[in-house]
Amino acid sequence: MINNNLNLYQLNRQISLFLMGWGVSSMILGATLFFFDNQFLRAISIQFLLWGLIDFILGVIPIARNKISQRKKLYKILFINSFLDIIYIIVALGLIFEFIAEGESIIGHGFGVIIQALFLLIFDTYYGFRAYKLPE
């Protein structure tokens, strides 16, 4: 029983720390790209700044609250997020191929979203399966 809780605790902690690291990295890259005088890169930077901030906050909250999600709840949330990530990718493709709107900035937003969403799809799916495979 103690070992199960330790594994669940470690998994929760690993998810939070990894998400915080991705968030900080995204914000640093977003802040760097923002200074380029190019609408495409500036749009990517905005997406990286916003997604990075959200990812960082989502990683910090469980650590600050010192809360461990239950295994079943954790994998359900991660699998729902994986489904949402697919929707984000579809929207991003609509932006990239200018089905939704036109312009260099729109394409940049699409690339920013697709990069973030692809990472999160891999992240959420991987950790969803890890949480699912943990013993009760």
N, C-alpha and C positions, 0 to 999 in steps of 0.2 A: 504494500500500500504506500509506504513512504517513497519507494522508487518511482511509482506512477506519478505521484505528485511532483517529485523532483523533475521528472522528464517533462511533465506538463508545464511546470514553472520555467524550466530551461527553454522550452519551445516558445512560450509566451515572451520571455525576455529576448530571445534571439529574434523573433519577429519584430518586436519594438525597436531593438537596436539597429537592425538592418534597415527598417523603414526610416528611422531617424538619419542614418548615414546616407541613404539614397536622397532623402529630403534635403540635407545640407549640401550634398554634391550637386543636386539639381539647382539649388538656389545660387550656389557659387558660379556654376556655368551660366545660369540665366542672368546673373548680374554682370558677368563678363561679356556675354553676347549683346547685352543691352547698349553697350557703348559703341557698337558698330553702326555706321551710318548706312544701314541697309534694312529695308522694310521686312524682308524675308527673315533675316537673323533676329531682328528686334521682336518679331511676332513669336519666333521660337523661344526667345528669352522670356517673354511674358508668360508663356505656357510653363516653362521650366520654373519660373519664380512662383507662380500660383500653385502648381502641382507639388513643388518642393515644400512650400510652406504647409500645405495640407498634409502631405506625407509626414513631415516632421512633427506636426501637432498630433497626428494619429499615433505616432510612435511614442511621444512624450506622455500622453495622458495615462496609459496603463502603468507606466513606470512611476509617475508622480502620485498616482492614486494607490500604487502598490497592489493592484488588483490583478488576479489571475482569472482569465476566462475559462469556463468549463470546456472540456474537450468537445462535446457535441455542439455547443453553441459556437465555439471557435471555428470548427470546420464548416458549419453551415454558413457562417458569415463570410468565410474565405471563398466558398464555392459560389455564393450569391455575388460576391465582388468579382469573381472570375467571369460570370455571365455579364455583369455590367461593363467589365473591361472590353468584352467583345463588342458591345454596343458603342463604346467610346471609339474603338478601332473603325467601326463602320462609319461613324460620324466623321472621323478624321479622314477616311478615304473620300468621303463626300466633299470635304474641304479641299483636299489635295487635287482631286480631279475637277474641282470647281463646279460641282453639281449644285451646291448650296449658294455659293456666291463666287465672285471673281476677284482676282487681284493677287499681287505678290504677297501681300500681308496675310491674306486668307490661306494661301498655300503654306506659308510659314507656320500659321496657327495649326494647320492640319498636321504638319510634320512634328510640331511640338507635342501635340496630343497623341499622335501614333507612337512616338518614342516612349512617352510616359506610360501609355496604356499597354504597350507590348511588355514593358518591364513588369508592370503590375499584374498582367495576365499570367506571366511565368511565376512571379512571386506568389500571388494568391493561390494558384493551382498547386504549386509545389508544397507550400505550407498547409494548404487544405488537405492534401493527401497525407502529409506527415501527421497532422492532427487526427485525421480519420484513422490512421493505422496505430495510434497509441492505444495501449490496452486500457480498458475501463478501470 
